[in-house]
Amino acid sequence: MNEHFGTAEDLKALTKAAHDRGMLVMIDVVANNFASVGPGASTNFANFVPFNKKEYFHPFCFIEDYNNP
């Protein structure tokens, strides 16, 4: 949870209020900072459940400049 947007209890209350009004709530999750032991170019994607396929990730590349997003 991002503390700038509230607590887990706030999210539960928001979800209940929406459901009480017949609305659904969708939570968008950005999975970030996956890590794998060994050379990045030979990652075993089977270890990342449920994202266990190479096509779920951008191509491997080295980060050369951490100040350049």
N, C-alpha and C positions, 0 to 999 in steps of 0.2 A: 504494500500500500504506500502511496505517496502521501506523506504527512501534510503536504500543502493542499490536498483535496479532501482531507478528513480521515477519520479512523475506520476500522473495520465495523465498529458498531454503527457509525454514520451510514456506511454503505448498506448494512442490513436494514436500517430504518428507511432509507431511501427506497430500497427494493420492496419492502413491505408496503410503503405508501403507494408506489407505482402499481403493485399487484392489486391493492385494494381498489384501485381505479381502473382495473382491467388492462393495465399496460404491462409490457414485458421490459426487462432490463437486459442489455447485452454488455458484457464486460470485454474489452479489447485488451489482450495481453501481448506484450512484445517480449518474446524470449530473447535475451541478450547475453552476451559474454559466455558462450559455450566454450569449453576447453577440452582438449584431448591430449593424452600423453603420446609423445613421439612426434615425428615429422608431420607438419600440417598437410603436406601434399599427399600423405598416405593415411588420412583419417578413416577410422572404422565407424561409419555412420550408424551402424546397427546399435551402437552404444547410446544413441540419443533417442530415447523413446518419449513421445510418439514421433518426433521429427527424425526418422531413421533412414532418410534417403538423401543422397547428394543434392538432388534438385531443390531441396528445401533451403539450401544455403547459397550464398554468393561464392564465386570462385575463390580458391585460396590465394592469398596475397600477403606479402610481408608489410607491416606498418613501418614506413620509413620516417614519417614525420607525425608524431602524436599531436602536434599543434595544428594540423591541417585536416579538418574533418572531411 
